[in-house]
Amino acid sequence: MLSLKDSIKQIHYIRLVKDEDILPSLILYCKNNKIESG
């Protein structure tokens, strides 16, 4: 299971989202991949 920090790095790396869209996109990403924050 990916950590939250790794998820953010991965999202930046593959450029799925613009910087201002990181938070909502990260929430969707976590839900879609069943990643638990914290």
C-alpha positions as CSV (number, residue, x, y, z in Angstrom):
1,M,0.0,0.0,0.0
2,L,1.3,3.4,-1.0
3,S,1.9,6.1,1.7
4,L,0.3,9.5,1.3
5,K,3.7,11.1,0.6
6,D,4.4,8.5,-2.2
7,S,1.0,9.2,-3.7
8,I,1.6,12.9,-3.8
9,K,5.0,12.3,-5.5
10,Q,3.5,10.0,-8.0
11,I,0.7,12.4,-8.9
12,H,3.3,15.2,-9.4
13,Y,5.4,12.9,-11.5
14,I,2.8,11.8,-13.9
15,R,1.3,15.3,-14.0
16,L,-2.3,14.2,-13.7
17,V,-3.3,17.5,-12.0
18,K,-2.4,21.1,-11.8
19,D,-1.0,22.3,-8.5
20,E,-4.2,24.0,-7.4
21,D,-6.1,20.7,-8.1
22,I,-3.8,18.5,-6.0
23,L,-6.1,18.2,-3.0
24,P,-9.4,17.1,-4.6
25,S,-7.5,14.9,-7.0
26,L,-5.5,13.3,-4.2
27,I,-8.8,12.5,-2.4
28,L,-10.2,10.9,-5.5
29,Y,-6.9,9.1,-6.1
30,C,-6.9,7.7,-2.6
31,K,-10.5,6.6,-2.8
32,N,-10.0,4.9,-6.2
33,N,-6.9,3.1,-4.8
34,K,-8.2,2.5,-1.3
35,I,-5.2,4.3,0.2
36,E,-5.7,5.2,3.9
37,S,-4.3,8.6,4.9
38,G,-2.5,8.9,8.2
